């Protein structure tokens, strides 16, 4: 697999001596490679909690800053689901590996960032440890970033989060001259009072990254106070990042997908197709850099079955993600004639930020169903439930999307957009009164819809128990300008079981 070759190339490069030695900042010399340092701006912080609530939420005034240049980690999921971390340097000539990072614990989820990056310790006035726990950290928390000096760009260039469970490869980083703040969340059952709080970079990371002792620890006084009332019943409680997909172990292997697609193609007379479950890095390395998008479909995820008691029906619900694995954004604009119920859809191909080619690619319609009430690009997606022979048994009613980036899939690929918030998405879905809209799916990003949206489910009430395949297809009619139409299908092999009202679904 190309992704494996990419990872092996990093190993070979590292063994060949590309990994650079790091000079401690305590010597006064500039580090040989970019590293990190803690900045602490407060000597005292207060944290309020409510009676009966043993959780503390506060901002300690501690920042993590890039030092010696932009600090970047490329995180890549392997074919076995293992996430590998590499510190790299990036310039106009490409990406150069500096070192492979050995995490303090296995990286199970992209969105949690570096596992056990900090050790947080709370002691009382006598030096007794009241609380001690490890804390993971995402370097790319864009909403808490701050400028340290004028040595870097005016605005952050790195992605503003660490990814999701759908991500296959991404970039974590801090620009030169920028820092990211640390927000604290901890369970704290000790009495009210003043304590000594220490936040320290895990020694394993400090050693690997060459972080000096003076740059790796922050200490301050923490005052804990309990207020009456409140709690999570009366104020918003923090929400953990969503797990937006099925683990790689739960999806069909590429070989099994290929066999299923070939069987399906032969049954339907569509001709042979290669497997749609290619890895993101494979796809990216195979693209030309002409700015043309490439729509791909991931296998369905987040499966569940609900029973409609009113109509005595069972529905198979799922999440579906289509994504752009090309070297440029998918940009589609809608233009509406006076009084027309539809908009004409025009796709633009961009190079270096400017459109170089346009083509009419279909229509937009206004969707009035629950959960929508905005304009959808027609025929952007199709969902089928197939039997084991590859014949369609159920077609989902939902065939359209309001395109927008929801999940980073592969931000290491050529042309990937690290900051989709700057892509001009304010008109994306538009209202019923609109005469124009612009929808963008940047390179490297996916658009995910879940079963809560009207129409995205399969009625399995009358289906027999047994083996089925969920097929997710993007651009099924090949209306869009793409570099490759052979990867537009994602398949998931499942088994239905149980009885009406108590149906089950498992991933094979």
ABEGO torsion letter per residue (X at the ends): XAAAAAAAAAAAAAAAGABBBBBBAAAGBBBABBBBBBBBABABBBBBBBBGBABBBBBAGBBBBBBGEBBBBBBBBBAAGBBBBBBBBBBAAEBBBABBBBBABBBABAAAEBBGABBBBBBBAAGBBABBBBBBBBAABAAABBBABAABBABBABBABAEBAABABBBBBBBBGBBBBBBBBBBBABBBEBBBBBBBBBAAAAAAAGBBAAAABBBBBBBBBBBBEEEAAABBBBBBBBBABBBAAABBBAAAAAAAAAAAAAAAGAEBBBBAABBAAAAAAABBAAGBBBBBBBBBBGBBBBBBAAAGBBBBBBBBBBBBABABBBBBBBBBBBGBABBBBBBBBBBGGBBABBBBAEBBBBBABBGBGBBBBBGABBBBBBBAAGBBABBBABABBBBBBABBABAABBGBBABAAAAGAAAAAEBAABABBBBBBBBGBBBBBBAABBGBBBBAAABBBEBBBBBBBBGAAGABBBABAAAABBBBBBBBBEBBGABBBBBX
